[in-house]
Amino acid sequence: MIPRPALLIPALAVLSLSTPAGAAAWTVDKTHSQLGFVGKQSGKEFTGRFATWDAAIDFDPADPAAGHAKVIIAMGSAAIGDAEKDEALPGADWFNVQAFPDAVFEATTFRAKAPNQYEAVGTLTIRGIKKDVVLPFILDITDGQAHAVGRLDLVRTDYDVGGHGLFSKGRSVDLEVAVTVDLTATAQP
């Protein structure tokens, strides 16, 4: 069988390096959160998820520009649910986890776009390739509980994922993939 790619990174949170003035710190509830990916193989959509990742967020909707987030994802924890494909994902053609065990998304600022709609502006690094990205997300906050849902559309070969041989042209596995984010977090006191 042909391996299915998974790309992504998660997108809105991890180990803050520092708390910018004006930003509020949040603790992500990983039990009720998920970082995943969506792609297509032979015209059929597939989904996957990352089992291992760390997240923290500094964000205040009243001052989004002061926010910061960093997400670190263990690429070897990617799973689609098909044993053969899951075995292929960590390999050199796809995530090459031996050389690049982690992917990193870092938001250096946030922008308000509309009520409850924001963008996380920053960089995504996969397989050592770092690119500027903008992750749009919807955020609802009620009584100190936040729920954010977002999707970042990418071209996997921009990060050299499946960028060689049979899979490099997108004939069997589409080049376009999306990172999906569904996070629940609690405001830190």
C-alpha positions as CSV (number, residue, x, y, z in Angstrom):
1,M,0.0,0.0,0.0
2,I,1.0,3.6,-0.6
3,P,1.8,5.6,2.6
4,R,-0.5,8.5,3.3
5,P,1.2,11.7,4.4
6,A,0.4,13.6,7.4
7,L,1.5,17.1,7.7
8,L,1.2,19.5,10.2
9,I,1.7,21.1,13.1
10,P,-0.3,22.0,15.3
11,A,-0.9,25.2,15.7
12,L,-1.5,27.2,18.6
13,A,0.4,26.6,21.7
14,V,3.4,25.2,23.7
15,L,6.0,25.9,26.2
16,S,6.1,29.7,26.1
17,L,9.6,31.0,26.3
18,S,8.4,34.1,28.1
19,T,5.1,35.8,28.9
20,P,4.8,39.0,27.0
21,A,3.4,42.0,28.9
22,G,-0.4,42.1,28.5
23,A,-0.7,38.4,27.5
24,A,-2.6,35.9,29.7
25,A,-1.2,32.4,30.2
26,W,-3.4,29.4,29.4
27,T,-3.0,25.7,30.4
28,V,-4.0,23.4,27.5
29,D,-6.2,20.4,28.5
30,K,-4.6,17.7,26.3
31,T,-7.4,15.2,27.3
32,H,-9.9,17.4,25.5
33,S,-7.6,18.7,22.7
34,Q,-6.3,17.3,19.5
35,L,-3.7,18.2,16.9
36,G,-4.3,16.4,13.6
37,F,-4.0,16.5,9.8
38,V,-6.2,15.9,6.8
39,G,-5.0,14.8,3.3
40,K,-6.2,12.8,0.3
41,Q,-4.9,9.6,-1.3
42,S,-6.3,8.4,-4.6
43,G,-9.1,10.9,-4.2
44,K,-10.2,9.7,-0.8
45,E,-9.8,11.9,2.3
46,F,-8.0,10.5,5.3
47,T,-7.4,12.0,8.8
48,G,-4.7,11.5,11.3
49,R,-3.5,12.8,14.6
50,F,-0.5,13.4,16.7
51,A,-0.5,11.6,20.1
52,T,2.5,13.4,21.6
53,W,2.8,17.2,21.8
54,D,3.3,20.0,24.3
55,A,1.4,23.2,24.4
56,A,1.1,26.5,26.3
57,I,-0.4,29.8,25.2
58,D,0.0,33.4,26.2
59,F,-3.0,35.2,24.7
60,D,-5.3,38.0,25.7
61,P,-8.2,38.7,23.3
62,A,-8.1,42.4,24.5
63,D,-4.5,42.6,23.3
64,P,-3.8,39.8,20.8
65,A,-0.7,41.4,19.4
66,A,1.1,40.8,22.7
67,G,0.5,37.1,22.6
68,H,2.9,34.3,22.0
69,A,2.5,30.5,21.5
70,K,4.7,27.6,20.7
71,V,3.8,24.1,19.8
72,I,6.2,21.2,19.7
73,I,5.0,18.0,18.1
74,A,6.7,14.6,18.2
75,M,6.4,13.6,14.6
76,G,6.9,9.9,15.4
77,S,3.5,10.0,17.2
78,A,1.6,10.6,13.9
79,A,-1.1,8.0,13.3
80,I,-3.7,7.5,10.6
81,G,-5.0,4.2,11.8
82,D,-3.6,1.9,9.1
83,A,-0.6,-0.2,10.3
84,E,1.3,-0.1,7.0
85,K,0.8,3.6,6.5
86,D,1.6,4.5,10.2
87,E,4.8,2.5,9.9
88,A,5.8,4.5,6.8
89,L,5.2,8.0,8.3
90,P,8.3,8.2,10.5
91,G,10.5,7.0,7.6
92,A,13.0,9.1,5.5
93,D,10.5,9.8,2.7
94,W,7.9,11.3,5.0
95,F,8.7,12.8,8.4
96,N,12.3,11.4,8.8
97,V,11.9,11.4,12.5
98,Q,15.4,10.0,13.0
99,A,16.9,13.3,11.7
100,F,13.9,15.6,12.6
101,P,12.0,14.2,15.6
102,D,10.0,17.3,16.2
103,A,8.0,19.9,14.3
104,V,7.6,23.4,15.8
105,F,4.9,26.0,15.3
106,E,5.6,29.3,16.9
107,A,3.2,32.2,16.9
108,T,5.0,35.5,17.5
109,T,1.8,37.6,17.5
110,F,-2.0,37.2,17.0
111,R,-4.4,39.4,15.0
112,A,-8.1,39.9,15.6
113,K,-10.1,39.5,12.3
114,A,-13.7,39.6,13.5
115,P,-15.6,38.7,16.7
116,N,-14.1,35.4,18.0
117,Q,-12.0,35.1,14.9
118,Y,-8.2,35.5,15.0
119,E,-5.0,34.6,13.2
120,A,-1.8,33.2,14.8
121,V,1.1,34.7,12.8
122,G,4.4,32.9,13.0
123,T,6.5,30.1,11.6
124,L,6.2,26.4,11.1
125,T,9.3,24.1,11.0
126,I,9.0,20.6,9.7
127,R,12.1,18.5,8.7
128,G,14.3,21.5,9.5
129,I,12.5,23.7,6.9
130,K,11.1,26.9,8.5
131,K,8.4,28.9,6.7
132,D,6.1,31.8,7.6
133,V,2.5,30.8,8.2
134,V,-0.8,32.3,9.3
135,L,-3.2,30.0,11.2
136,P,-6.8,31.2,11.3
137,F,-8.8,30.1,14.2
138,I,-12.1,30.6,16.0
139,L,-11.9,31.2,19.8
140,D,-14.7,31.0,22.3
141,I,-14.0,31.9,26.0
142,T,-16.5,31.3,28.7
143,D,-15.8,31.6,32.5
144,G,-12.0,31.2,32.1
145,Q,-12.4,28.2,29.6
146,A,-11.2,28.6,26.1
147,H,-12.0,26.5,23.0
148,A,-10.0,27.2,19.8
149,V,-10.5,25.5,16.5
150,G,-8.3,26.2,13.4
151,R,-7.0,24.8,10.2
152,L,-3.8,25.5,8.4
153,D,-3.6,24.5,4.7
154,L,-0.1,23.5,3.5
155,V,1.7,22.0,0.6
156,R,3.6,19.0,2.0
157,T,6.5,19.2,-0.5
158,D,7.2,22.8,0.7
159,Y,8.6,20.9,3.8
160,D,10.1,18.0,1.8
161,V,7.4,15.6,3.2
162,G,6.9,12.8,0.6
163,G,9.0,15.0,-1.7
164,H,10.9,12.3,-3.5
165,G,10.1,9.7,-6.1
166,L,6.5,8.4,-6.6
167,F,4.9,10.8,-4.0
168,S,6.6,14.0,-5.1
169,K,4.1,14.9,-7.9
170,G,0.9,14.4,-6.0
171,R,-0.5,11.8,-8.3
172,S,-1.4,9.2,-5.7
173,V,-1.1,11.3,-2.5
174,D,-2.3,15.0,-2.9
175,L,0.3,17.7,-2.2
176,E,-2.2,19.7,-0.3
177,V,-2.7,18.8,3.4
178,A,-4.1,20.6,6.4
179,V,-3.1,20.8,10.0
180,T,-6.1,20.8,12.3
181,V,-6.2,22.2,15.8
182,D,-8.9,21.7,18.4
183,L,-7.7,23.0,21.7
184,T,-9.4,23.4,25.1
185,A,-7.5,25.5,27.7
186,T,-8.0,27.1,31.1
187,A,-6.8,30.6,32.1
188,Q,-4.0,30.4,34.7
189,P,-4.6,32.3,37.9
